[in-house]
Amino acid sequence: MNEKEIVDIEEKIMAQTFAKRDLTLTRGKGAKVWDINGNEYIDCTGSYGVAVVGHCHPKVVKAIQMQVEKLIACHASFYNDSRSEMLEKLIRLAPKSMDRVFLSNSGAESVECALKLARKYSGKTDIIAMMGAFHGKTMGALSATWKKKYRDAFMPLVPGFKHVPPNNLEKIKAAITDKTAAVLVEPIRGEGGILLPSDDFLPGLRELCYEKDVLLIFDEVQTGFGRTGKVFACEHWDVVPDIMCLAKSVAGGLPLGVTFAKGGVMAAFQRGDHSSTFSGNPLICASASAAIDVLVEEKLPERAATLGAYFKGKLNELAKKYKVIREVRGLGLMIGMEMRFDVYNILLGCMDRGVLVLDAGRNVVRFLPPLVIEKEQIETVVDVLDEVLEKENR
Ligand SMILES: Cc1ncc(COP(=O)(O)O)c(C=O)c1O
């Protein structure tokens, strides 16, 4: 199939829900991807934060190849070796008391599971989420997501959701009632613009949730799996939630959602309370097992911390040169560069020069590169941004 045929078919058949870029990607390796014409790109989108271990990591590829010959489908009502091996590795990564998981297929599903579990465990209905939050677009997750643009056409959403300003413990305290089951937070808001919490927010929220006997749920779908320089972002503040969501990157590029919970909390779920046909699919689990090995063996969280600091330093040098850069922020290799204008042309300008970057809202350029990205590749990205900003500045 040539590029035009590929584009025509997607345009004709797929629901028109994605803002498409004029680019057909057919190959990836590490932090690089190639288009159908053989042009090379440094991928700072990481496929929206999925490609933490890099595209087509050889260990992930091998694990998938081996499993695919053995068993591809195995419902969770049967035991399976690939699943069981992955579960042990997963629990070793998680904060100590998070010793139970439910496996699903996406970030939104991991949030759905967290919301149901919070209701079942507490016997209460209401969820407090943050203004600016993004938790996905299925009905439950969407009810916790903040943006009007995503919500308005789908009313009525799930009842019992309230949004409060983040970093404001007083407002959260005031919002908690005897119906509140849980407070749901992204440790660092991703889609919302790479916004870090104030230093005392998450520890204070942990205390408040204990005091009020309300569950604390962290959505680490974007921040988890080494992205911010720790395996989970909550480690930066030494805070352990009661329930935690992970997805995007955990299966080396294949779809996997994980809802972690403390054993006592997960015990509220009984047979039949929740399920998913693909939960713990052996192929996905084999891929996740390999991705976890890579994360640990290649010390990717440490790499994210070091390279992230380097990347931010370089972007801050650009910020001195271009006053249109309002702020550079983030942790590890989860970085946002807030501009004084719409960033759409920056995205296109970078793409024309072989670099793929994301936005986060109208005026933030977002970088979620694979953690295996090389220092020299970061330098190329910064040089390209310099060139694009020079042009935009004129
Ligand atoms: C913090 C957070 N939660 C949930 C989701 C939804 O994940 P998915 O798109 O896999 O449903 C996302 C997706 O970007 C996210 O960033």
The ligand as a Gaussian input file, in Angstrom:
#p B3LYP/6-31G(d) Opt

LIG

0 1
 C       -3.080000      10.556000      33.699000
 C       -3.860000       9.786000      32.672000
 N       -4.851000       8.988000      33.070000
 C       -5.572000       8.268000      32.190000
 C       -5.327000       8.344000      30.852000
 C       -6.155000       7.551000      29.870000
 O       -5.404000       6.521000      29.328000
 P       -5.918000       5.766000      28.005000
 O       -5.817000       6.730000      26.893000
 O       -4.970000       4.598000      27.879000
 O       -7.309000       5.335000      28.278000
 C       -4.297000       9.165000      30.377000
 C       -4.011000       9.272000      28.930000
 O       -3.307000      10.117000      28.465000
 C       -3.534000       9.907000      31.318000
 O       -2.562000      10.728000      30.929000

